[in-house]
Amino acid sequence: MNIQALKITLDNNTLVDINFTINSSLALVGQSGSGKSLTLKALLGMLPSSMKSTIKHDADFEFQAGKTLSLVPQNPFTALSPLTKIKKQFFSDKARVEELFEEVGLDKALLERFPPELSGGQLQRVVITMALESKPKLLLLDEPTTALDPQTKTIVLELLKKLQKKEGFLMLFVTHDISSAAQLCEDICVIKEGKVVEDGIITNILENPKQEYTKTLIQANFANRNFRE
């Protein structure tokens, strides 16, 4: 999928002006305020009314949130209604939900429980299940492991890779956490102040970053770590 041009403006000021390609799984990485979240909201059609966006992309893909693209949000604890049973928060038929629960490794008995009765890892898998209900072509990931402990984070990232192989969706992982991006994605796009400063195969960028900004991000995430495998 090619995003040939994505531009976001506010009062004639350009906040984001980027392009990128999602071949399979792409990490969109940058510091806070770099434009990552605005890009995600633009793709979802969720920008504030004060902002304007234009997106030029492949003609064969139509951006429809909840259909062709779905979101896995940052915090599973706030993504679900705490007073509603899990099963009541899905729109798919029972068979599809139970199929997805099996795919993500959840006992279908959890469908009868309320969100506060589940662990953070279980809730994140529920949220992933919800995002896959509509069989999206593109899965947007908004820092989905931020609220998880390191062990659970690894489990969720491995699960996402497994699900991608089975379900066949593309992934755009919006994050400041390059360590998680390296576990999940094939490619990376580094943005700063709404502009792409470096992109390419993630292992190549990690081993040989060209820009000081990229080097700083990597050093902050991977002190004394070797990326070659």
Disulfide bonds with the S-S distance in Angstrom:
none
